[in-house]
């Protein structure tokens, strides 16, 4: 009836087959006021059908327990982009070879959980608050299963420096939510009162992960009518007030236009390829990298995102102008002029730079003073057509001279990641070290010109169960025997929150975001106090987007040095 129990750092990837005997009976972590201290508890040799009981003893009850739910990694991230299926290239910089399961989603529990397998993982989390001087806090965690009881000790070194809550004065961080997926996963009617309550829970989970910027899709707040488009004020109002109640400080208006290639017939595209070479063809890789589908004429122009009229047509210009005019009126009505940023056309390719200039010219005319924020490539063809450049993290680092020159001229800088970059670059995919996500918080300390981070996948499940599939692009039909493997997204790219019972579940990766941006607040404070010391700590663990320490122990040492330097 005996079982095994061990403590593991919450940033160490854990699996259902992790050797629990390698864990610690006593584990120590460190954090500052306004942050959270956590540790993973792994159990093995359980008897399915018997409950696991958890008793926590400490100086207060400011803690939470979560059951860690494993999710699949079906295919490894590619060495450059997407998955290894794209070019059949083996990525040496992954935590494990696929397929495998990794503990990821965090389901809140209290003090008893039924063992359904022989292994289980829990996460313990406590809040650090009211700390006026450096002190130690001890938690005793007793776990009983059958007639056996194990006691684990979690020690937290608490430091008095206070990390502010995510808000208007913290690093900008935005992820895109799919409202349709929220309604679908939780079986509620979109725009109902039940939906609004659920929406606020998702936004609060995001703010807990340090997101302070809400993206609003044009399709969610505009209705298409016979004579054009109309802003749905009720929908717009719900999104704004719910985001603000949750603690969001900034807003990103979604793109008003899309590349026509995104509407192309993908089956026709695949029929035009040599299927025998689809996994290794450089031609295919480059086609996807450009995402322009140059084989199609309609990859050369943009359409508005609602009526699909060409942006460079009279009707398209009228629709875009109407959207900008109505949106700006709502922004002014809600007092959002100073906190709104607007996107025009996501990732414009070289062929669309001319129409992009026309598009942003219309928006600037209808929305004066609202900055244009865009994920873009390093091209001079759009200079002056936008205000906030948002290249991928690797593209920024490899083209810093170009982007910093734009900043010198008065433009601003964000970075983003999605299905790129792969390899050893920073990203937040399931087969990568959790430390890579933490280092997104260290990136602006290394490159202070970067003021924000963007990711498309908060919960973009694309109609599949995120607990059962973690690689997908288009949901395959039940009896489709030729899946479009080259279009698979990397594992975890499509979401970082998971649908739970009447609420979202945070994840190991969303927690890594939180930890990294808490670190950034401390790094920025140390820069003001002792910039040379900040540089020393940065150099110890994070030197660039593909040059960083992967050892959790070395990171923890650097973080403790950071905390000590702020005393």
CORJO-V904732 format. One record per backbone hydrogen bond with DSSP energy under -1.0 kcal/mol. CO is the residue of the C=O (numbers start at 0). NH is the residue of the N-H. If there is no record, write none. Layout:
BEGIN
<<CO:NH> <CO:NH>>
END
This chain:
BEGIN
<<3:43> <5:41> <6:23> <7:39> <8:11> <13:102> <14:17> <18:21> <19:22> <23:6> <24:152> <26:154> <28:156> <30:158> <31:34> <32:162> <34:127> <36:125> <38:123> <39:7> <40:121> <41:5> <42:119> <43:3> <46:49> <49:114> <51:112> <52:143> <54:141> <56:139> <60:62> <61:126> <63:124> <64:108> <65:122> <66:106> <68:103> <68:104> <70:101> <72:99> <75:83> <77:422> <79:421> <81:77> <82:85> <83:87> <99:72> <101:70> <103:507> <104:68> <106:66> <110:53> <112:51> <114:48> <117:45> <119:42> <120:67> <121:40> <122:65> <123:38> <124:63> <125:36> <127:33> <134:157> <136:155> <138:153> <139:56> <140:151> <141:54> <142:149> <143:52> <144:147> <147:144> <149:142> <151:140> <152:26> <153:138> <154:28> <155:136> <156:30> <157:134> <158:32> <166:169> <171:452> <172:211> <172:212> <173:454> <175:457> <177:181> <178:182> <179:183> <180:184> <181:185> <182:187> <188:191> <191:195> <192:196> <193:197> <194:198> <195:199> <196:200> <197:201> <198:202> <199:203> <200:204> <201:205> <202:206> <203:207> <204:208> <205:210> <206:209> <211:248> <211:249> <213:251> <215:253> <217:221> <220:231> <222:229> <224:227> <227:224> <229:222> <230:232> <231:235> <232:236> <233:237> <234:238> <235:239> <236:240> <237:241> <238:242> <239:243> <240:244> <241:245> <242:247> <249:213> <250:340> <251:215> <252:342> <255:304> <257:302> <258:261> <259:262> <260:263> <263:265> <264:268> <265:269> <266:270> <269:272> <272:274> <273:276> <276:279> <276:280> <280:284> <281:285> <282:286> <283:287> <284:288> <285:289> <286:290> <292:295> <295:298> <296:299> <300:259> <301:310> <302:257> <303:307> <308:303> <309:312> <312:316> <313:317> <314:318> <315:319> <316:320> <317:321> <318:322> <319:323> <320:324> <321:325> <322:326> <323:327> <324:328> <325:329> <326:330> <327:331> <328:332> <329:333> <330:335> <331:334> <335:338> <338:250> <340:252> <341:372> <343:256> <348:351> <349:352> <351:355> <352:356> <353:357> <354:358> <355:359> <356:360> <357:361> <358:362> <359:363> <360:364> <361:365> <362:366> <366:369> <370:341> <371:386> <371:387> <373:389> <374:346> <376:378> <378:381> <379:382> <381:384> <386:411> <387:373> <388:413> <390:415> <391:395> <392:396> <393:397> <398:402> <399:403> <400:404> <401:405> <402:406> <403:407> <404:408> <405:410> <406:409> <411:388> <412:450> <414:453> <415:392> <418:81> <419:417> <421:424> <428:431> <430:94> <432:435> <433:437> <434:438> <436:439> <437:440> <438:442> <441:445> <442:446> <446:449> <450:171> <451:414> <452:173> <453:416> <454:175> <455:457> <457:495> <457:496> <458:460> <460:463> <464:467> <464:468> <469:491> <471:488> <476:479> <482:484> <483:486> <484:487> <489:492> <490:429> <491:494> <493:459> <497:504> <499:501> <502:499> <504:497> <505:105> <506:510> <507:511> <508:512> <509:513> <510:514> <511:515> <512:516> <513:517> <514:518> <515:519> <516:520> <517:521> <518:522> <519:523> <520:524> <521:525> <522:526> <523:527> <524:528> <525:529> <529:533> <530:534> <531:535> <532:536> <533:537> <534:538> <535:539> <537:541> <540:548> <543:546> <546:542> <546:543> <550:554> <551:555> <552:556> <553:557> <554:558> <555:559> <556:560> <557:561> <558:562> <559:563> <560:564> <563:566>>
END
